[in-house]
Amino acid sequence: MRKWAPLVAVCLGAFMLLVDVTIVNVALPDMARALHSSFSSLQWVLDIYALALAALLLAAGALADRLGRRRLYIVGLVVFAGASLACGLAPNVGILIAARAVQGVGAAAMFATTTALLSTTYSGADRGVAFGVWGAVNGGAAAAGPIIGGLLTEHVSWRAIFLVNLPIAAIAVVMALRVLRESRDARAARVDLPGVVTFTVAAAGVTYALIRGGSDGWTDGLTVALFVVAAVALVAFVLRESRTAAPLVDLALFRRPAFSGLMAGALLLQAAAFADLTYISLWLQSVRGMGPVGAGLATLPLAVTAFVVAGAFGSRLHALPPRIPIGGGLLLVGGGTLGLTAVSSGSSWAVLVPGLIVVGVGVGMSTPIVVSAALGMVPPRQAGMAGGAVNTFRQLGYALGIAVLGTVFTSRIAAVVASSGAANGSGAGARTAAALSAGRAEPLIAATPPAGRPALDQLAHTALAAGLDRIFLIAGCCGLVAAIVVFALVRPARSADDSPTDSPTDVAPASMPALPPAEPADGAGRSRGAVVGSGATEG
């Protein structure tokens, strides 16, 4: 069994970092009550982790080439554990958000090195087994996150969802020190720090602007300034990447319609399929009276279906041109999400099941193929870069989806509260809408005089159902638009100058992520290939 000890050490970190993408969802109402936080603060608790992970994936891969993959993995574990402790002890939401950002930094260091460590440890048939197990662990993390979060939140405390990382990280560090061997690339280029900074500012700026615009208005001075800063940073990033000899990502790849279409599909897939789960959890706990465990179980049909479809039909999906399973999966994601608009003020959790199953089928069809298709579209020397780019777009899609749908959710609730005529005067309507958006319906109703409670309870049911209906509509349309983009752009290469694309032989099997060669042509192909993971809800 010593042969598989490195696999266990790597999978512990991968499982932990991916669970933390979804484990927070079911704990949000308890966090809101304990920390007296606003809805925008709750969005940041989710978004800052995904943003840090997305912004630093490519940079972490390049840094690992220079410093050593084992070293950076261990550093990531230590940083992640320390940030988890800070999250668990956070006295206020500001410190919690800051600690979540640091968690994302540690997660990027781990995620960017996991497959490179496995690739240098195993070969031949053992490598296939190792990556099969690693892929299953990634998918299992998606399903386990809401359940683990629900159990810990309901039976211990919301703080336990972070503190549970400490013993896992400690075991992973000890194992990594004992069983993983170091590897690095002496030819690796320097990390493109200006590229990292400008990309991070652009992503964070637009996300902050979207969140602030929903609460403070789109003409608010700071909101407008944030959009301007994000736009300037994006232009600076493009200029930097087009002129540097060692870019984080080769922008020439985006001149290929197939590659651009695939990146758009990856971004919109995450936004359409997963960003709404946060608001489903708020609805289930806030007005449907479910506990954290029940809320986690209610969304399980999506993760389980995706896991089963990917595992059972992965090889058959691989035999098809990539645009078919990806585009078809996005159609199902869009259609299933639109089906969730059946939610009404009197609905129970069961109304979600058919739509979530359809979404799960779509996720299971498309997610495993997205990453391997990206690698099949570029020369081997750019495989790591392509894998890093597609995973960056996936994480960014989740972060932007949370921000956009959250803005829509709060705006719709505020409109319903305002039109109801209830809680008017002295800003009471705005306070009511803010409390409902943050999942604090129960304490709000409890603080209301008994005569007014039935009306406020009905308003809470109506407003949250209306908010969900609107975000399901937008998320569903995103899925359908993404499907059209993929079908239109992800086409076979037409000339020898184009990269290899739509042939099934260019794509790794869905059951195993595409791997960099054992001795890649350059540093990017070796450790940036570490970010070519799959997993149903990595964010």
NUPAZA-926227 format. One record per residue (C-alpha): residue in three letters; residue number from 1; x, y, z. Coordinates in steps of 0.05 Angstrom, whole numbers, plus 5000, padded with zeros to 4 digits. Example, Ala and Ser with C-alpha at 12.3 -4.5 7.8 and 13.67 -1.06 7.14 Angstrom:
! residues 2
 type seq   px   py   pz
  ALA   1 5246 4910 5156
  SER   2 5273 4979 5143
//
This chain:
! residues 539
 type seq   px   py   pz
  MET   1 5000 5000 5000
  ARG   2 5060 5047 5006
  LYS   3 5056 5055 4931
  TRP   4 4990 5092 4938
  ALA   5 5009 5136 4997
  PRO   6 5028 5195 4951
  LEU   7 4959 5189 4919
  VAL   8 4926 5193 4987
  ALA   9 4968 5254 5006
  VAL  10 4949 5291 4942
  CYS  11 4875 5271 4944
  LEU  12 4868 5296 5016
  GLY  13 4887 5366 4994
  ALA  14 4845 5364 4931
  PHE  15 4783 5340 4968
  MET  16 4791 5392 5022
  LEU  17 4799 5452 4976
  LEU  18 4741 5431 4931
  VAL  19 4694 5416 4989
  ASP  20 4705 5487 5013
  VAL  21 4675 5514 4949
  THR  22 4607 5486 4966
  ILE  23 4610 5472 5041
  VAL  24 4594 5545 5058
  ASN  25 4527 5547 5020
  VAL  26 4484 5514 5073
  ALA  27 4517 5552 5130
  LEU  28 4501 5621 5103
  PRO  29 4437 5633 5143
  ASP  30 4472 5614 5208
  MET  31 4531 5659 5191
  ALA  32 4484 5716 5176
  ARG  33 4450 5710 5243
  ALA  34 4514 5700 5283
  LEU  35 4554 5756 5250
  HIS  36 4495 5803 5234
  SER  37 4520 5807 5163
  SER  38 4488 5837 5102
  PHE  39 4472 5800 5038
  SER  40 4531 5831 5001
  SER  41 4577 5806 5056
  LEU  42 4550 5736 5047
  GLN  43 4565 5741 4973
  TRP  44 4636 5760 4988
  VAL  45 4645 5700 5036
  LEU  46 4631 5656 4975
  ASP  47 4661 5698 4920
  ILE  48 4728 5717 4949
  TYR  49 4750 5645 4954
  ALA  50 4732 5630 4882
  LEU  51 4764 5695 4858
  ALA  52 4830 5682 4893
  LEU  53 4830 5611 4866
  ALA  54 4816 5634 4795
  ALA  55 4864 5692 4795
  LEU  56 4924 5652 4821
  LEU  57 4918 5584 4788
  LEU  58 4963 5599 4729
  ALA  59 5013 5638 4771
  ALA  60 5016 5582 4823
  GLY  61 5032 5532 4769
  ALA  62 5089 5574 4742
  LEU  63 5115 5586 4813
  ALA  64 5114 5511 4827
  ASP  65 5158 5500 4766
  ARG  66 5212 5544 4796
  LEU  67 5206 5529 4870
  GLY  68 5184 5456 4869
  ARG  69 5116 5424 4864
  ARG  70 5120 5387 4931
  ARG  71 5144 5450 4967
  LEU  72 5088 5493 4939
  TYR  73 5036 5439 4954
  ILE  74 5058 5437 5027
  VAL  75 5060 5513 5032
  GLY  76 4989 5514 5003
  LEU  77 4966 5464 5056
  VAL  78 4996 5505 5112
  VAL  79 4966 5570 5086
  PHE  80 4899 5537 5076
  ALA  81 4898 5509 5146
  GLY  82 4919 5575 5178
  ALA  83 4865 5612 5140
  SER  84 4814 5559 5159
  LEU  85 4830 5570 5232
  ALA  86 4821 5645 5222
  CYS  87 4754 5632 5188
  GLY  88 4731 5588 5245
  LEU  89 4750 5640 5298
  ALA  90 4728 5702 5259
  PRO  91 4693 5752 5305
  ASN  92 4661 5790 5248
  VAL  93 4646 5783 5175
  GLY  94 4703 5827 5152
  ILE  95 4755 5781 5182
  LEU  96 4718 5721 5155
  ILE  97 4721 5749 5084
  ALA  98 4795 5765 5091
  ALA  99 4809 5695 5116
  ARG 100 4770 5665 5059
  ALA 101 4813 5703 5010
  VAL 102 4876 5674 5042
  GLN 103 4842 5605 5038
  GLY 104 4835 5616 4964
  VAL 105 4910 5631 4958
  GLY 106 4927 5565 4992
  ALA 107 4876 5528 4950
  ALA 108 4907 5555 4886
  ALA 109 4976 5530 4908
  MET 110 4947 5461 4922
  PHE 111 4903 5456 4860
  ALA 112 4959 5479 4814
  THR 113 5005 5423 4837
  THR 114 4963 5362 4849
  THR 115 4964 5330 4780
  ALA 116 5037 5349 4768
  LEU 117 5054 5312 4832
  LEU 118 5015 5251 4810
  SER 119 5045 5254 4740
  THR 120 5116 5253 4767
  THR 121 5101 5199 4818
  TYR 122 5064 5147 4775
  SER 123 5073 5120 4705
  GLY 124 5040 5070 4659
  ALA 125 4978 5035 4686
  ASP 126 4990 5062 4756
  ARG 127 4983 5133 4729
  GLY 128 4915 5116 4699
  VAL 129 4891 5087 4765
  ALA 130 4918 5147 4804
  PHE 131 4883 5197 4760
  GLY 132 4819 5156 4760
  VAL 133 4818 5158 4836
  TRP 134 4836 5232 4836
  GLY 135 4779 5248 4788
  ALA 136 4730 5209 4831
  VAL 137 4753 5246 4893
  ASN 138 4741 5312 4857
  GLY 139 4671 5292 4838
  GLY 140 4658 5265 4908
  ALA 141 4678 5331 4938
  ALA 142 4622 5365 4900
  ALA 143 4570 5318 4928
  ALA 144 4599 5317 4998
  GLY 145 4606 5392 5008
  PRO 146 4533 5410 5023
  ILE 147 4523 5347 5065
  ILE 148 4585 5356 5108
  GLY 149 4569 5430 5115
  GLY 150 4498 5414 5136
  LEU 151 4518 5362 5187
  LEU 152 4571 5406 5219
  THR 153 4528 5469 5219
  GLU 154 4466 5435 5246
  HIS 155 4499 5391 5299
  VAL 156 4561 5431 5318
  SER 157 4567 5502 5291
  TRP 158 4579 5538 5226
  ARG 159 4650 5551 5251
  ALA 160 4663 5476 5249
  ILE 161 4659 5475 5173
  PHE 162 4726 5512 5173
  LEU 163 4758 5481 5235
  VAL 164 4748 5411 5207
  ASN 165 4802 5428 5156
  LEU 166 4856 5431 5209
  PRO 167 4865 5356 5224
  ILE 168 4857 5338 5151
  ALA 169 4910 5389 5131
  ALA 170 4957 5365 5186
  ILE 171 4952 5293 5162
  ALA 172 4963 5315 5090
  VAL 173 5025 5356 5109
  VAL 174 5056 5298 5147
  MET 175 5042 5250 5090
  ALA 176 5068 5298 5038
  LEU 177 5133 5308 5075
  ARG 178 5143 5233 5080
  VAL 179 5118 5204 5014
  LEU 180 5120 5258 4960
  ARG 181 5184 5271 4922
  GLU 182 5205 5339 4898
  SER 183 5205 5359 4825
  ARG 184 5217 5425 4790
  ASP 185 5236 5453 4722
  ALA 186 5303 5489 4719
  ARG 187 5282 5521 4653
  ALA 188 5217 5551 4680
  ALA 189 5204 5623 4664
  ARG 190 5194 5676 4717
  VAL 191 5124 5686 4743
  ASP 192 5089 5742 4705
  LEU 193 5073 5785 4765
  PRO 194 5045 5844 4726
  GLY 195 4998 5795 4691
  VAL 196 4976 5766 4757
  VAL 197 4963 5834 4788
  THR 198 4925 5863 4729
  PHE 199 4882 5801 4721
  THR 200 4866 5799 4795
  VAL 201 4847 5872 4796
  ALA 202 4803 5864 4735
  ALA 203 4766 5803 4763
  ALA 204 4759 5831 4833
  GLY 205 4739 5900 4808
  VAL 206 4682 5876 4764
  THR 207 4657 5828 4818
  TYR 208 4658 5882 4872
  ALA 209 4622 5930 4824
  LEU 210 4568 5878 4810
  ILE 211 4557 5865 4884
  ARG 212 4558 5938 4904
  GLY 213 4513 5958 4846
  GLY 214 4459 5911 4871
  SER 215 4459 5943 4940
  ASP 216 4479 6016 4928
  GLY 217 4455 6028 4857
  TRP 218 4488 6028 4789
  THR 219 4499 6102 4788
  ASP 220 4535 6102 4855
  GLY 221 4602 6136 4848
  LEU 222 4643 6078 4876
  THR 223 4606 6028 4833
  VAL 224 4621 6066 4770
  ALA 225 4694 6076 4792
  LEU 226 4701 6001 4803
  PHE 227 4677 5985 4733
  VAL 228 4726 6036 4705
  VAL 229 4784 6006 4746
  ALA 230 4765 5936 4723
  ALA 231 4764 5958 4650
  VAL 232 4831 5993 4655
  ALA 233 4862 5932 4690
  LEU 234 4835 5886 4636
  VAL 235 4865 5929 4581
  ALA 236 4931 5929 4619
  PHE 237 4928 5854 4625
  VAL 238 4916 5844 4551
  LEU 239 4973 5892 4533
  ARG 240 5020 5857 4582
  GLU 241 5004 5787 4558
  SER 242 5011 5806 4485
  ARG 243 5081 5834 4496
  THR 244 5115 5790 4548
  ALA 245 5158 5731 4528
  ALA 246 5128 5686 4582
  PRO 247 5053 5703 4588
  LEU 248 5006 5671 4637
  VAL 249 4963 5654 4577
  ASP 250 4978 5661 4503
  LEU 251 4925 5709 4478
  ALA 252 4935 5682 4407
  LEU 253 4895 5621 4430
  PHE 254 4833 5665 4434
  ARG 255 4838 5682 4361
  ARG 256 4816 5611 4348
  PRO 257 4740 5610 4350
  ALA 258 4738 5539 4378
  PHE 259 4782 5557 4437
  SER 260 4744 5622 4452
  GLY 261 4677 5585 4446
  LEU 262 4701 5532 4495
  MET 263 4724 5584 4545
  ALA 264 4656 5619 4541
  GLY 265 4622 5553 4550
  ALA 266 4664 5537 4612
  LEU 267 4649 5604 4643
  LEU 268 4574 5603 4630
  LEU 269 4568 5530 4650
  GLN 270 4591 5545 4721
  ALA 271 4547 5606 4726
  ALA 272 4485 5571 4699
  ALA 273 4492 5505 4736
  PHE 274 4519 5523 4805
  ALA 275 4514 5597 4823
  ASP 276 4440 5591 4839
  LEU 277 4450 5535 4891
  THR 278 4469 5587 4943
  TYR 279 4402 5622 4937
  ILE 280 4365 5556 4937
  SER 281 4396 5541 5005
  LEU 282 4375 5609 5031
  TRP 283 4303 5596 5009
  LEU 284 4300 5526 5038
  GLN 285 4326 5548 5106
  SER 286 4296 5617 5111
  VAL 287 4223 5605 5092
  ARG 288 4215 5530 5081
  GLY 289 4238 5514 5152
  MET 290 4292 5464 5132
  GLY 291 4356 5455 5172
  PRO 292 4425 5457 5141
  VAL 293 4426 5381 5131
  GLY 294 4359 5381 5096
  ALA 295 4381 5439 5052
  GLY 296 4444 5402 5033
  LEU 297 4406 5338 5016
  ALA 298 4355 5377 4974
  THR 299 4408 5397 4924
  LEU 300 4442 5329 4924
  PRO 301 4404 5303 4861
  LEU 302 4447 5349 4818
  ALA 303 4514 5326 4844
  VAL 304 4496 5252 4847
  THR 305 4466 5252 4776
  ALA 306 4527 5288 4749
  PHE 307 4574 5239 4782
  VAL 308 4535 5178 4756
  VAL 309 4529 5205 4685
  ALA 310 4602 5223 4680
  GLY 311 4624 5156 4707
  ALA 312 4576 5111 4670
  PHE 313 4577 5145 4602
  GLY 314 4644 5181 4601
  SER 315 4677 5135 4550
  ARG 316 4617 5139 4503
  LEU 317 4615 5215 4509
  HIS 318 4689 5216 4492
  ALA 319 4676 5180 4427
  LEU 320 4635 5240 4403
  PRO 321 4662 5306 4376
  PRO 322 4670 5351 4438
  ARG 323 4618 5402 4416
  ILE 324 4563 5349 4421
  PRO 325 4569 5329 4494
  ILE 326 4589 5399 4516
  GLY 327 4535 5436 4475
  GLY 328 4483 5382 4490
  GLY 329 4501 5384 4564
  LEU 330 4493 5460 4565
  LEU 331 4425 5454 4532
  LEU 332 4404 5408 4589
  VAL 333 4434 5454 4641
  GLY 334 4395 5512 4611
  GLY 335 4330 5473 4604
  GLY 336 4335 5442 4673
  THR 337 4348 5509 4705
  LEU 338 4289 5540 4668
  GLY 339 4248 5483 4696
  LEU 340 4264 5506 4766
  THR 341 4221 5568 4753
  ALA 342 4163 5523 4775
  VAL 343 4181 5546 4846
  SER 344 4125 5587 4878
  SER 345 4109 5616 4946
  GLY 346 4075 5551 4967
  SER 347 4125 5502 4937
  SER 348 4163 5450 4977
  TRP 349 4234 5427 4964
  ALA 350 4208 5370 4920
  VAL 351 4193 5419 4863
  LEU 352 4268 5426 4853
  VAL 353 4283 5353 4841
  PRO 354 4264 5344 4767
  GLY 355 4301 5407 4746
  LEU 356 4363 5390 4787
  ILE 357 4366 5320 4757
  VAL 358 4363 5349 4687
  VAL 359 4418 5398 4705
  GLY 360 4459 5342 4734
  VAL 361 4454 5302 4670
  GLY 362 4479 5363 4632
  VAL 363 4536 5375 4680
  GLY 364 4556 5302 4676
  MET 365 4557 5305 4600
  SER 366 4595 5370 4593
  THR 367 4642 5381 4651
  PRO 368 4690 5322 4641
  ILE 369 4697 5339 4567
  VAL 370 4709 5414 4575
  VAL 371 4779 5408 4603
  SER 372 4803 5351 4559
  ALA 373 4775 5386 4497
  ALA 374 4814 5449 4514
  LEU 375 4879 5409 4516
  GLY 376 4861 5376 4450
  MET 377 4856 5444 4417
  VAL 378 4928 5465 4428
  PRO 379 4998 5437 4415
  PRO 380 5026 5393 4470
  ARG 381 5074 5448 4493
  GLN 382 5013 5492 4510
  ALA 383 4972 5437 4544
  GLY 384 4986 5463 4614
  MET 385 4968 5534 4594
  ALA 386 4903 5512 4562
  GLY 387 4884 5470 4622
  GLY 388 4899 5527 4669
  ALA 389 4858 5575 4626
  VAL 390 4796 5532 4624
  ASN 391 4797 5521 4699
  THR 392 4808 5595 4711
  PHE 393 4747 5610 4668
  ARG 394 4707 5559 4707
  GLN 395 4723 5589 4774
  LEU 396 4712 5659 4748
  GLY 397 4645 5638 4720
  TYR 398 4623 5615 4789
  ALA 399 4647 5679 4822
  LEU 400 4614 5725 4771
  GLY 401 4551 5682 4772
  ILE 402 4545 5690 4848
  ALA 403 4552 5765 4840
  VAL 404 4504 5774 4781
  LEU 405 4450 5728 4807
  GLY 406 4456 5757 4877
  THR 407 4444 5826 4850
  VAL 408 4383 5801 4812
  PHE 409 4358 5763 4874
  THR 410 4362 5823 4920
  SER 411 4332 5871 4870
  ARG 412 4272 5825 4857
  ILE 413 4260 5816 4932
  ALA 414 4263 5891 4944
  ALA 415 4214 5903 4887
  VAL 416 4164 5852 4915
  VAL 417 4170 5881 4985
  ALA 418 4160 5952 4959
  SER 419 4099 5933 4918
  SER 420 4067 5895 4975
  GLY 421 4054 5958 5016
  ALA 422 4078 5921 5077
  ALA 423 4131 5948 5124
  ASN 424 4130 6017 5094
  GLY 425 4157 6080 5125
  SER 426 4222 6101 5157
  GLY 427 4262 6053 5114
  ALA 428 4226 5992 5142
  GLY 429 4214 5964 5073
  ALA 430 4288 5967 5055
  ARG 431 4306 5935 5121
  THR 432 4255 5880 5110
  ALA 433 4281 5866 5040
  ALA 434 4353 5865 5066
  ALA 435 4336 5816 5121
  LEU 436 4298 5770 5073
  SER 437 4355 5771 5023
  ALA 438 4405 5752 5077
  GLY 439 4364 5692 5100
  ARG 440 4340 5724 5164
  ALA 441 4265 5714 5153
  GLU 442 4254 5675 5217
  PRO 443 4284 5725 5266
  LEU 444 4250 5781 5228
  ILE 445 4182 5749 5236
  ALA 446 4195 5731 5308
  ALA 447 4210 5805 5324
  THR 448 4145 5827 5292
  PRO 449 4082 5837 5335
  PRO 450 4038 5774 5332
  ALA 451 3983 5807 5292
  GLY 452 4031 5823 5235
  ARG 453 4067 5757 5232
  PRO 454 4022 5720 5183
  ALA 455 4025 5775 5131
  LEU 456 4101 5782 5138
  ASP 457 4109 5706 5133
  GLN 458 4069 5705 5069
  LEU 459 4109 5764 5042
  ALA 460 4174 5726 5057
  HIS 461 4150 5665 5019
  THR 462 4127 5707 4960
  ALA 463 4189 5751 4956
  LEU 464 4240 5695 4960
  ALA 465 4202 5653 4910
  ALA 466 4200 5713 4863
  GLY 467 4275 5723 4872
  LEU 468 4289 5651 4856
  ASP 469 4244 5652 4795
  ARG 470 4283 5710 4766
  ILE 471 4352 5681 4777
  PHE 472 4330 5613 4749
  LEU 473 4306 5649 4687
  ILE 474 4372 5686 4677
  ALA 475 4416 5625 4694
  GLY 476 4375 5581 4647
  CYS 477 4383 5631 4590
  CYS 478 4458 5633 4604
  GLY 479 4461 5558 4595
  LEU 480 4423 5561 4529
  VAL 481 4466 5618 4502
  ALA 482 4528 5579 4521
  ALA 483 4502 5518 4483
  ILE 484 4491 5560 4421
  VAL 485 4561 5589 4426
  VAL 486 4592 5521 4433
  PHE 487 4554 5490 4375
  ALA 488 4571 5550 4332
  LEU 489 4645 5558 4348
  VAL 490 4673 5492 4372
  ARG 491 4683 5462 4303
  PRO 492 4736 5417 4272
  ALA 493 4800 5450 4249
  ARG 494 4798 5466 4175
  SER 495 4871 5475 4159
  ALA 496 4938 5449 4179
  ASP 497 4952 5516 4213
  ASP 498 4897 5506 4262
  SER 499 4905 5468 4326
  PRO 500 4878 5397 4330
  THR 501 4807 5400 4356
  ASP 502 4744 5363 4341
  SER 503 4771 5293 4332
  PRO 504 4757 5247 4390
  THR 505 4830 5224 4388
  ASP 506 4851 5293 4410
  VAL 507 4812 5290 4475
  ALA 508 4828 5251 4537
  PRO 509 4776 5202 4564
  ALA 510 4724 5234 4607
  SER 511 4741 5188 4664
  MET 512 4812 5215 4668
  PRO 513 4837 5287 4659
  ALA 514 4883 5299 4601
  LEU 515 4955 5296 4625
  PRO 516 5018 5332 4607
  PRO 517 5072 5287 4579
  ALA 518 5119 5255 4629
  GLU 519 5176 5300 4604
  PRO 520 5141 5361 4575
  ALA 521 5173 5408 4526
  ASP 522 5170 5467 4572
  GLY 523 5155 5488 4643
  ALA 524 5084 5510 4628
  GLY 525 5067 5441 4604
  ARG 526 5092 5408 4667
  SER 527 5061 5442 4725
  ARG 528 5008 5487 4696
  GLY 529 4980 5421 4670
  ALA 530 4966 5410 4743
  VAL 531 4904 5451 4739
  VAL 532 4868 5407 4689
  GLY 533 4824 5377 4741
  SER 534 4751 5359 4737
  GLY 535 4698 5358 4788
  ALA 536 4624 5370 4786
  THR 537 4621 5434 4825
  GLU 538 4689 5462 4833
  GLY 539 4659 5530 4828
//
